[in-house]
Amino acid sequence: MKQLGKILLTWMPMDVKLGGTYHKWRSFLQKAERWPPEMIKVWQAQRLRKIVRHAWNHCEGYRELYRKAGLTPADIQDVDD
């Protein structure tokens, strides 16, 4: 039975095998690779702010690090901060 599963997986298209998240990210990356540098910087800043907010809200260790540095998520706006 394991062998049959392996055979079926080899014939399955990658987006089916890996699920909808794979297809979503693949599509995004295909578009993003043609973005001008300024658009990439804007996207990076948005993602950074989202990650920093998540760390602040969900990870006590990061929240403490930010506090010790005198920072809040609002202080970090782009990759240069």
C-alpha positions in Angstrom: 0.0 0.0 0.0 2.9 2.4 0.8 4.3 1.8 -2.7 1.0 2.6 -4.3 0.9 5.9 -2.4 4.4 6.8 -3.6 3.4 6.0 -7.2 0.3 8.2 -7.0 2.2 11.1 -5.5 4.8 11.1 -8.3 2.0 11.5 -10.9 0.1 14.2 -9.0 0.6 17.8 -10.1 2.7 19.8 -7.7 -0.1 22.3 -6.8 -2.4 19.5 -5.9 0.3 17.6 -3.9 1.3 20.7 -1.9 -2.2 22.3 -1.6 -3.6 25.7 -2.2 -0.9 27.6 -0.3 1.7 26.4 -2.8 -0.3 27.6 -5.7 -1.0 31.0 -4.0 2.7 31.6 -3.2 3.9 30.4 -6.6 1.5 32.8 -8.4 2.6 35.6 -6.1 6.3 35.0 -6.7 5.9 34.8 -10.4 4.3 38.3 -10.3 6.7 39.7 -7.7 9.9 38.8 -9.6 9.0 41.5 -12.1 8.3 44.2 -9.6 10.4 47.4 -9.7 12.7 47.9 -6.7 10.5 50.5 -5.0 7.5 48.1 -5.1 9.7 45.4 -3.5 10.7 47.8 -0.7 7.1 48.7 0.0 6.1 45.0 0.2 9.1 44.2 2.5 8.1 47.1 4.8 4.5 45.8 5.0 5.6 42.3 5.8 8.2 43.5 8.3 5.5 45.5 10.2 3.2 42.5 10.2 6.0 40.2 11.6 7.0 42.7 14.2 3.4 43.2 15.4 2.9 39.4 15.5 6.1 39.0 17.6 5.0 41.8 19.9 1.5 40.3 20.4 2.4 36.6 20.6 6.0 36.2 21.9 6.9 37.4 25.3 10.6 37.1 24.6 10.5 39.5 21.6 8.1 41.9 23.4 10.7 42.1 26.3 13.6 42.6 23.8 11.7 45.5 22.2 10.8 47.0 25.6 14.5 46.8 26.7 15.5 48.6 23.5 12.8 51.2 24.1 10.8 50.2 21.0 7.2 49.4 20.1 5.9 48.0 16.8 5.0 51.5 15.7 8.7 52.5 15.8 9.6 50.0 13.1 8.2 51.1 9.7 10.6 49.8 7.2 13.8 47.7 6.8 16.0 50.7 7.5 14.6 51.0 11.1 
